[in-house]
């Protein structure tokens, strides 16, 4: 009877017969992945992670498990809690434009957020805005800061460009 270890050994032997330099090639390519990590970090200021190299030892492992990529990147997402507004849809938001950020804060970011999430007062849902989809619709307006009373340049976009998402975990009941 063939065990998993025997099958793994047969797989490794077959892989070595078909592609005898496979393991060495993949191990050598690791430095290229590290170089790409450094380039992404230096060029864009994005935090990246490199998952450990995994070489499958059996055909079962090869087909049942895979990696999620050579490099994992972390992109910023901006979250704003609208403590003064409750809304349960985009239409419920009381203004035609959604305030996304202060212009100064947005311009200072080396890596721009890929998304803005605007959470309602009761924290039962949010409106999402993908920067790629709204970038040509952004508006700058000077708004009086309600806390300080001072004028502030703000980045806004038409509210209807967002999508409302209810927090589903609030709507599920245990049985």
Contact map, one row per residue, 1 for C-alpha under 8 A:
1110000000000000000000000000000000000000000000000000000000000000000000000000000000000000000000000000000000000000000000000000000000000000000000000000000000000000000000000000000
1111011000000000000000000000000000000000000000000000000000000000000000000000000000000000000000000000000000000000000000000000000000000000000000000000000000000000000000000000000
1111111000000000000000000000000000000000000000000000000000000000000000000000000000000000000000000000000000000000000000000000000000000000000000000000000000000000000000000000000
0111111100000000000000000000000000000000000000000000000000000000000000000000000000000000000000000000000000000000000000000000000000000000000000000000000000000000000000000000000
0011111110000000000000000000000000000000000000000000000000000000000000000000000000000000000000000000000000000000000000000000000000000000000000000000000000000000000000000000000
0111111111000000000000000000000000000000000000000000000000000000000000000000000000000000000000000000000000000000000000000000000000000000000000000000000000000000000000000000000
0111111111100000000000000000000000000000000000000000000001100000000000000000000000000000000000000000000000000000000000000000000000000000000000000000000000000000000000000000000
0001111111110000000000000000000000000000000000000000000011100000000000000000000000000000000000000000000000000000000000000000000000000000000000000000000000000000000000000000000
0000111111111000000000000000000000000000000000000000000011000000000000000000000000000000000000000000000000000000000000000000000000000000000000000000000000000000000000000000000
0000011111111100000000000000000000000000000000000000000001000000000000000000000000000000000000000000000000000000000000000000000000000000000000000000000000000000000000000000000
0000001111111110000000000000000000000000000000000000000011100000000000000000000000000000000000000000000000000000000000000000000000000000000000000000000000000000000000000000000
0000000111111111000000000000000000000000000000000000000011000000000000000000000000000000000000000000000000000000000000000000000000000000000000000000000000000000000000000000000
0000000011111111100000000000000000000000000000000000000000000000000000000000000000000000000000000000000000000000000000000000000000000000000000000000000000000000000000000000000
0000000001111111110000000000000000000000000000000000000000000000000000000000000000000000000000000000000000000000000000000000000000000000000000000000000000000000000000000000000
0000000000111111111101000000000000000000000000000000000000000000000000000000000000000000000000000000000000000000000000000000000000000000000000000000000000000000000000000000000
0000000000011111111111000000000000000000000000000000000000000000000000000000000000000000000000000000000000000000000000000000000000000000000000000000000000000000000000000000000
0000000000001111111100000000000000000000000000000000000000000000000000000000000000000000000000000000000000000000000000000000000000000000000000000000000000000000000000000000000
0000000000000111111100000000000000000000000000000000000000000000000000000000000000000000000000000000000000000000000000000000000000000000000000000000000000000000000000000000000
0000000000000011111111000000000000000000000000000000000000000000000000000000000000000000000000000000000000000000000000000000000000000000000000000000000000000000000000000000000
0000000000000011111111100000000000000000000000000000000000000000000000000000000000000000000000000000000000000000000000000000000000000000000000000000000000000000000000000000000
0000000000000001001111111000000000000000000000000000000000000000000000000000000000000000000000000000000000000000000000000000000000000000000000000000000000000000000000000000000
0000000000000011001111111100000000000000000000000000000000000000000000000000000000000000000000000000000000000000000000000000000000000000000000000000000000000000000000000000000
0000000000000000000111111110000000000000000000000000001000000000000000000000000000000000000000000000000000000000000000000000000000000000000000000000000000000000000000000000000
0000000000000000000011111111000000000000000000000000000000000000000000000000000000000000000000000000000000000000000000000000000000000000000000000000000000000000000000000000000
0000000000000000000011111111100000000000000000000000000000000000000000000000000000000000000000000000000000000000000000000000000000000000000000000000000000000000000000000000000
0000000000000000000001111111110000000000000000000000000000000000000000000000000000000000000000000000000000000000000000000000000000000000000000000000000000000000000000000000000
0000000000000000000000111111110000000000000000000000000000000000000000000000000000000000000000000000000000000000000000000000000000000000000000000000000000000000000000000000000
0000000000000000000000011111111100000000000000000000000000000000000000000000000000000000000000000000000000000000000000000000000000000000000000000000000000000000000000000000000
0000000000000000000000001111111110000000000000000000000000000000000000000000000000000000000000000000000000000000000000000000000000000000000000000000000000000000000000000000000
0000000000000000000000000111111111000000000000000000100000000000000000000000000000000000000000000000000000000000000000000000000000000000000000000000000000000000000000000000000
0000000000000000000000000001111111100000000000000000000000000000000000000000000000000000000000000000000000000000000000000000000000000000000000000000000000000000000000000000000
0000000000000000000000000001111111110000000000000000000000000000000000000000000000000000000000000000000000000000000000000000000000000000000000000000000000000000000000000000000
0000000000000000000000000000111111111000000000000100000000000000000001100000000000000000000000000000000000000000000000000000000000000000000000000000000000000000000000000000000
0000000000000000000000000000011111111100000000000100000000000000000000000000000000000000000000000000000000000000000000000000000000000000000000000000000000000000000000000000000
0000000000000000000000000000001111111110000000000000000000000000000000000000000000000000000000000000000000000000000000000000000000000000000000000000000000000000000000000000000
0000000000000000000000000000000111111111000000000000000000000000000000000000000000000000000000000000000000000000000000000000000000000000000000000000000000000000000000000000000
0000000000000000000000000000000011111111100000011100000000000000000000100000000000000000000000000000000000000000000000000000000000000000000000000000000000000000000000000000000
0000000000000000000000000000000001111111110000000000000000000000000000000000000000000000000000000000000000000000000000000000000000000000000000000000000000000000000000000000000
0000000000000000000000000000000000111111111000000000000000000000000000000000000000000000000000000000000000000000000000000000000000000000000000000000000000000000000000000000000
0000000000000000000000000000000000011111111111010000000000000000000000000000000000000000000000000000000000000000000000000000000000000000000000000000000000000000000000000000000
0000000000000000000000000000000000001111111111110000000000000000000000000000000000000000000000000000000000000000000000000000000000000000000000000000000000000000000000000000000
0000000000000000000000000000000000000111111111000000000000000000000000000000000000000000000000000000000000000000000000000000000000000000000000000000000000000000000000000000000
0000000000000000000000000000000000000011111110000000000000000000000000000000000000000000000000000000000000000000000000000000000000000000000000000000000000000000000000000000000
0000000000000000000000000000000000000001111111000000000000000000000000000000000000000000000000000000000000000110000000000000000000000000000000000000000000000000000000000000000
0000000000000000000000000000000000000001111111100000000000000000000000000000000000000000000000000000000000000110000000000000000000000000000000000000000000000000000000000000000
0000000000000000000000000000000000000001110111110000000000000000000000001110000000000000000000000000000000000010000000000000000000000000000000000000000000000000000000000000000
0000000000000000000000000000000000000000100011111000000000000000000000001110000000000000000000000000000000000000000000000000000000000000000000000000000000000000000000000000000
0000000000000000000000000000000000001001100001111100000000000000000000111100000000000000000000000000000000000000000000000000000000000000000000000000000000000000000000000000000
0000000000000000000000000000000000001000000000111110000000000000000000111000000000000000000000000000000000000000000000000000000000000000000000000000000000000000000000000000000
0000000000000000000000000000000011001000000000011111000000000000000001110000000000000000000000000000000000000000000000000000000000000000000000000000000000000000000000000000000
0000000000000000000000000000000000000000000000001111100000000000000001110000000000000000000000000000000000000000000000000000000000000000000000000000000000000000000000000000000
0000000000000000000000000000000000000000000000000111110000000000000000000000000000000000000000000000000000000000000000000000000000000000000000000000000000000000000000000000000
0000000000000000000000000000010000000000000000000011111000000000000000000000000000000000000000000000000000000000000000000000000000000000000000000000000000000000000000000000000
0000000000000000000000000000000000000000000000000001111100000000000000000000000000000000000000000000000000000000000000000000000000000000000000000000000000000000000000000000000
0000000000000000000000100000000000000000000000000000111110000000000000000000000000000000000000000000000000000000000000000000000000000000000000000000000000000000000000000000000
0000000000000000000000000000000000000000000000000000011111101100000000000000000000000000000000000000000000000000000000000000000000000000000000000000000000000000000000000000000
0000000110110000000000000000000000000000000000000000001111101100000000000000000000000000000000000000000000000000000000000000000000000000000000000000000000000000000000000000000
0000001111110000000000000000000000000000000000000000000111111100000000000000000000000000000000000000000000000000000000000000000000000000000000000000000000000000000000000000000
0000001100100000000000000000000000000000000000000000000111111110000000000000000000000000000000000000000000000000000000000000000000000000000000000000000000000000000000000000000
0000000000000000000000000000000000000000000000000000000001111111000000000000000000000000000000000000000000000000000000000000000000000000000000000000000000000000000000000000000
0000000000000000000000000000000000000000000000000000000111111111100000000000000000000000000000000000000000000000000000000000000000000000000000000000000000000000000000000000000
0000000000000000000000000000000000000000000000000000000111111111110000000000000000000000000000000000000000000000000000000000000000000000000000000000000000000000000000000000000
0000000000000000000000000000000000000000000000000000000000111111110000000000000000000000000000000000000000000000000000000000000000000000000000000000000000000000000000000000000
0000000000000000000000000000000000000000000000000000000000011111110000000000000000000000000000000000000000000000000000000000000000000000000000000000000000000000000000000000000
0000000000000000000000000000000000000000000000000000000000001111111000000000000000000000000000000000000000000000000000000000000000000000000000000000000000000000000000000000000
0000000000000000000000000000000000000000000000000000000000000111111100000000000000000000000000000000000000000000000000000000000000000000000000000000000000000000000000000000000
0000000000000000000000000000000000000000000000000000000000000000111111000000000000000000000000000000000000000000000000000000000000000000000000000000000000000000000000000000000
0000000000000000000000000000000000000000000000000000000000000000011111010000000000000000000000000000000000000000000000000000000000000000000000000000000000000000000000000000000
0000000000000000000000000000000000000000000000000000000000000000001111110000000000000000000000000000000000000000000000000000000000000000000000000000000000000000000000000000000
0000000000000000000000000000000010000000000000000110000000000000001111110000000000000000000000000000000000000000000000000000000000000000000000000000000000000000000000000000000
0000000000000000000000000000000010001000000000011110000000000000000011111000000000000000000000000000000000000000000000000000000000000000000000000000000000000000000000000000000
0000000000000000000000000000000000000000000000011110000000000000000111111100000000000000000000000000000000000000000000000000000000000000000000000000000000000000000000000000000
0000000000000000000000000000000000000000000001111000000000000000000000111110000000000000000000000000000000000000000000000000000000000000000000000000000000000000000000000000000
0000000000000000000000000000000000000000000001110000000000000000000000011111000000000000000000000000000000000000000000000000000000000000000000000000000000000000000000000000000
0000000000000000000000000000000000000000000001100000000000000000000000001111100000000000000000000000000000000000110000000000000000000000000000000000000000000000000000000000000
0000000000000000000000000000000000000000000000000000000000000000000000000111110000000000000000000000000000000011111000000000000000000000000000000000000000000000000000000000000
0000000000000000000000000000000000000000000000000000000000000000000000000011111000000000000000000000000000000000111110000000000000000000000000000000000000000000000000000000000
0000000000000000000000000000000000000000000000000000000000000000000000000001111100000000000000000000000000000000101110000000000000000000000000000000000000000000000000000000000
0000000000000000000000000000000000000000000000000000000000000000000000000000111110000000000000000000000000000000000111100000000000000000000000000000000000000000000000000000000
0000000000000000000000000000000000000000000000000000000000000000000000000000011111000000000000000001000000000000000111100000000000000000000000000000000000000000000000000000000
0000000000000000000000000000000000000000000000000000000000000000000000000000001111100000000000000000000000000000000001111000000000000000000000000000000000000000000000000000000
0000000000000000000000000000000000000000000000000000000000000000000000000000000111111100000000000000000000000000000001111000000000000000000000000000000000000000000000000000000
0000000000000000000000000000000000000000000000000000000000000000000000000000000011111100000000000000000000000000000000011100000000000000000000000000000000000000000000000000000
0000000000000000000000000000000000000000000000000000000000000000000000000000000001111100000000000000000000000000000000001000000000000000000000000000000000000000000000000000000
0000000000000000000000000000000000000000000000000000000000000000000000000000000001111110000011000000000000000000000000011000000000000000000000000000000000000000000000000000000
0000000000000000000000000000000000000000000000000000000000000000000000000000000001111111000010000000000000000000000000011100000000000000000000000000000000000000000000000000000
0000000000000000000000000000000000000000000000000000000000000000000000000000000000001111110110000000000000000000000000011000000000000000000000000000000000000000000000000000000
0000000000000000000000000000000000000000000000000000000000000000000000000000000000000111110100000000000000000000000000010001100000000000000000000000000000000000000101000000000
0000000000000000000000000000000000000000000000000000000000000000000000000000000000000011111110000000000000000000000000000000001000000000000000000000000000000000000110000000000
0000000000000000000000000000000000000000000000000000000000000000000000000000000000000011111110000000000000000000000000000000001000000000000000000000000000000011011100000000000
0000000000000000000000000000000000000000000000000000000000000000000000000000000000000000111111000000000000000000000000000000000000000000000000000000000000000001000000000000000
0000000000000000000000000000000000000000000000000000000000000000000000000000000000000011111111000000000000000000000000000000000000000000000000000000000000000000000000000000000
0000000000000000000000000000000000000000000000000000000000000000000000000000000000001110111111110000000000000000000000000000000000000000000000000000000000000010000000000000000
0000000000000000000000000000000000000000000000000000000000000000000000000000000000001000001111110000000000000000000000000000000000000000000000000000000000000000000000000000000
0000000000000000000000000000000000000000000000000000000000000000000000000000000000000000000011111100000000000000000000000000000000000000000000000000000000000010000000000000000
0000000000000000000000000000000000000000000000000000000000000000000000000000000000000000000011111100000000000000000000000000000000000000000000000000000000000111000000000000000
0000000000000000000000000000000000000000000000000000000000000000000000000000000000000000000000111110000000000000000000000000000000000000000000000000000000011110000000000000000
0000000000000000000000000000000000000000000000000000000000000000000000000000000000000000000000111111000000000000000000000000000000000000000000000000000000011110000000000000000
0000000000000000000000000000000000000000000000000000000000000000000000000000000000000000000000001111100000000000000000000000000000000000000000000000000001111000000000000000000
0000000000000000000000000000000000000000000000000000000000000000000000000000000100000000000000000111110000000000000101000000000000000000000000000000000001111000000000000000000
0000000000000000000000000000000000000000000000000000000000000000000000000000000000000000000000000011111011000000000000000000000000000000000000000000000001110000000000000000000
0000000000000000000000000000000000000000000000000000000000000000000000000000000000000000000000000001111111000000000000000000000000000000000000000000000111100000000000000000000
0000000000000000000000000000000000000000000000000000000000000000000000000000000000000000000000000000111111100000000000000000000000000000000100000000000011100000000000000000000
0000000000000000000000000000000000000000000000000000000000000000000000000000000000000000000000000000011111110000000000000000000000000000000000000000000010000000000000000000000
0000000000000000000000000000000000000000000000000000000000000000000000000000000000000000000000000000111111111000000000000000000000000000000000000000000000000000000000000000000
0000000000000000000000000000000000000000000000000000000000000000000000000000000000000000000000000000111111111001000000000000000000000000000000000000000000000000000000000000000
0000000000000000000000000000000000000000000000000000000000000000000000000000000000000000000000000000001111111100000000000000000000000000000000000000000000000000000000000000000
0000000000000000000000000000000000000000000000000000000000000000000000000000000000000000000000000000000111111100000000000000000000000000000000000000000000000000000000000000000
0000000000000000000000000000000000000000000000000000000000000000000000000000000000000000000000000000000011111111000000000000000000000000000000000000000000000000000000000000000
0000000000000000000000000000000000000000000110000000000000000000000000000000000000000000000000000000000000111111000000000000000000000000000000000000000000000000000000000000000
0000000000000000000000000000000000000000000111000000000000000000000000000001000000000000000000000000000000001111100000000000000000000000000000000000000000000000000000000000000
0000000000000000000000000000000000000000000000000000000000000000000000000001000000000000000000000000000001001111110000000000000000000000000000000000000000000000000000000000000
0000000000000000000000000000000000000000000000000000000000000000000000000011110000000000000000000000000000000011111100000000000000100000000000000000000000000000000000000000000
0000000000000000000000000000000000000000000000000000000000000000000000000011100000000000000000000000000000000001111100000000000001110000000000000000000000000000000000000000000
0000000000000000000000000000000000000000000000000000000000000000000000000001110000000000000000000000000000000000111110000000000111100000000000000000000000000000000000000000000
0000000000000000000000000000000000000000000000000000000000000000000000000000111100000000000000000001000000000000111111000000000111100000000000000000000000000000000000000000000
0000000000000000000000000000000000000000000000000000000000000000000000000000111100000000000000000000000000000000001111100000011110000000000000000000000000000000000000000000000
0000000000000000000000000000000000000000000000000000000000000000000000000000001111000000000000000001000000000000000111110000011100000000000000000000000000000000000000000000000
0000000000000000000000000000000000000000000000000000000000000000000000000000001111000000000000000000000000000000000011111011111000000000000000000000000000000000000000000000000
0000000000000000000000000000000000000000000000000000000000000000000000000000000011101111000000000000000000000000000001111111110000000000000000000000000000000000000000000000000
0000000000000000000000000000000000000000000000000000000000000000000000000000000011111110000000000000000000000000000000111111000000000000000000000000000000000000000000000000000
0000000000000000000000000000000000000000000000000000000000000000000000000000000000100100000000000000000000000000000000011111000000000000000000000000000000000000000000000000000
0000000000000000000000000000000000000000000000000000000000000000000000000000000000000000000000000000000000000000000000111111110000000000000000000000000000000000000000000000000
0000000000000000000000000000000000000000000000000000000000000000000000000000000000000001000000000000000000000000000000111111110000000000000000000000000000000000000001100100000
0000000000000000000000000000000000000000000000000000000000000000000000000000000000000001000000000000000000000000000000110011111000000000000000000000000000000000000111100000000
0000000000000000000000000000000000000000000000000000000000000000000000000000000000000000000000000000000000000000000011110011111100000000000000000000000000000000000111100000000
0000000000000000000000000000000000000000000000000000000000000000000000000000000000000000110000000000000000000000000011100000111110000000000000000000000000000000011110000000000
0000000000000000000000000000000000000000000000000000000000000000000000000000000000000000000000000000000000000000001111000000011111000000000000000000000000000000011110000000000
0000000000000000000000000000000000000000000000000000000000000000000000000000000000000000000000000000000000000000001110000000001111101100000000000000000000000000111000000000000
0000000000000000000000000000000000000000000000000000000000000000000000000000000000000000000000000000000000000000011100000000000111111100000000000000000000000000010000000000000
0000000000000000000000000000000000000000000000000000000000000000000000000000000000000000000000000000000000000000111100000000000011111110000000000000000000000000000000000000000
0000000000000000000000000000000000000000000000000000000000000000000000000000000000000000000000000000000000000000010000000000000001111110000000000000000000000000000000000000000
0000000000000000000000000000000000000000000000000000000000000000000000000000000000000000000000000000000000000000000000000000000011111111000000000000000000000000000000000000000
0000000000000000000000000000000000000000000000000000000000000000000000000000000000000000000000000000000000000000000000000000000011111111110000000000000000001000100000000000000
0000000000000000000000000000000000000000000000000000000000000000000000000000000000000000000000000000000000000000000000000000000000111111110000000000000000000000000000000000000
0000000000000000000000000000000000000000000000000000000000000000000000000000000000000000000000000000000000000000000000000000000000001111110000000000000000000000000000000000000
0000000000000000000000000000000000000000000000000000000000000000000000000000000000000000000000000000000000000000000000000000000000000111111000000000000000001100000000000000000
0000000000000000000000000000000000000000000000000000000000000000000000000000000000000000000000000000000000000000000000000000000000000111111100000000000000111100000000000000000
0000000000000000000000000000000000000000000000000000000000000000000000000000000000000000000000000000000000000000000000000000000000000000111110000000000000111000000000000000000
0000000000000000000000000000000000000000000000000000000000000000000000000000000000000000000000000000001000000000000000000000000000000000011111000000000011110000000000000000000
0000000000000000000000000000000000000000000000000000000000000000000000000000000000000000000000000000000000000000000000000000000000000000001111100000000011110000000000000000000
0000000000000000000000000000000000000000000000000000000000000000000000000000000000000000000000000000000000000000000000000000000000000000000111110000001111000000000000000000000
0000000000000000000000000000000000000000000000000000000000000000000000000000000000000000000000000000000000000000000000000000000000000000000011111000001111000000000000000000000
0000000000000000000000000000000000000000000000000000000000000000000000000000000000000000000000000000000000000000000000000000000000000000000001111100111100000000000000000000000
0000000000000000000000000000000000000000000000000000000000000000000000000000000000000000000000000000000000000000000000000000000000000000000000111111111100000000000000000000000
0000000000000000000000000000000000000000000000000000000000000000000000000000000000000000000000000000000000000000000000000000000000000000000000011111110000000000000000000000000
0000000000000000000000000000000000000000000000000000000000000000000000000000000000000000000000000000000000000000000000000000000000000000000000001111100000000000000000000000000
0000000000000000000000000000000000000000000000000000000000000000000000000000000000000000000000000000000000000000000000000000000000000000000000001111110000000000000000000000000
0000000000000000000000000000000000000000000000000000000000000000000000000000000000000000000000000000000000000000000000000000000000000000000000011111111000000000000000000000000
0000000000000000000000000000000000000000000000000000000000000000000000000000000000000000000000000000000000000000000000000000000000000000000000011101111100000000000000000000000
0000000000000000000000000000000000000000000000000000000000000000000000000000000000000000000000000000000000000000000000000000000000000000000001111000111110000000000000000000000
0000000000000000000000000000000000000000000000000000000000000000000000000000000000000000000000000000010000000000000000000000000000000000000001111000011111000000000000000000000
0000000000000000000000000000000000000000000000000000000000000000000000000000000000000000000000000000011100000000000000000000000000000000000111100000001111100000000000000000000
0000000000000000000000000000000000000000000000000000000000000000000000000000000000000000000000000011111000000000000000000000000000000000000111100000000111110000000000000000000
0000000000000000000000000000000000000000000000000000000000000000000000000000000000000000000000000011111000000000000000000000000000000000011110000000000011111000000000000000000
0000000000000000000000000000000000000000000000000000000000000000000000000000000000000000000000001111100000000000000000000000000000000000011110000000000001111100000000000000000
0000000000000000000000000000000000000000000000000000000000000000000000000000000000000000000000001111000000000000000000000000000000000100111000000000000000111110100000000000000
0000000000000000000000000000000000000000000000000000000000000000000000000000000000000000000000011100000000000000000000000000000000000000110000000000000000011111100000000000000
0000000000000000000000000000000000000000000000000000000000000000000000000000000000000000010010111100000000000000000000000000000000000000000000000000000000001111110000000000000
0000000000000000000000000000000000000000000000000000000000000000000000000000000000000000011000010000000000000000000000000000000000000000000000000000000000000111111000000000000
0000000000000000000000000000000000000000000000000000000000000000000000000000000000000000000000000000000000000000000000000000000010000100000000000000000000001111111000000000000
0000000000000000000000000000000000000000000000000000000000000000000000000000000000000000010000000000000000000000000000000000001111000000000000000000000000000011111100000000000
0000000000000000000000000000000000000000000000000000000000000000000000000000000000000000010000000000000000000000000000000000001110000000000000000000000000000001111110000000000
0000000000000000000000000000000000000000000000000000000000000000000000000000000000000001110000000000000000000000000000000000111100000000000000000000000000000000011111000000000
0000000000000000000000000000000000000000000000000000000000000000000000000000000000000000100000000000000000000000000000000000111100000000000000000000000000000000001111100000000
0000000000000000000000000000000000000000000000000000000000000000000000000000000000000001000000000000000000000000000000000001110000000000000000000000000000000000000111110000000
0000000000000000000000000000000000000000000000000000000000000000000000000000000000000000000000000000000000000000000000000001110000000000000000000000000000000000000011111110000
0000000000000000000000000000000000000000000000000000000000000000000000000000000000000000000000000000000000000000000000000000000000000000000000000000000000000000000001111111000
0000000000000000000000000000000000000000000000000000000000000000000000000000000000000000000000000000000000000000000000000000000000000000000000000000000000000000000000111111000
0000000000000000000000000000000000000000000000000000000000000000000000000000000000000000000000000000000000000000000000000001000000000000000000000000000000000000000000111111100
0000000000000000000000000000000000000000000000000000000000000000000000000000000000000000000000000000000000000000000000000000000000000000000000000000000000000000000000111111100
0000000000000000000000000000000000000000000000000000000000000000000000000000000000000000000000000000000000000000000000000000000000000000000000000000000000000000000000011111110
0000000000000000000000000000000000000000000000000000000000000000000000000000000000000000000000000000000000000000000000000000000000000000000000000000000000000000000000000111111
0000000000000000000000000000000000000000000000000000000000000000000000000000000000000000000000000000000000000000000000000000000000000000000000000000000000000000000000000001111
0000000000000000000000000000000000000000000000000000000000000000000000000000000000000000000000000000000000000000000000000000000000000000000000000000000000000000000000000000111
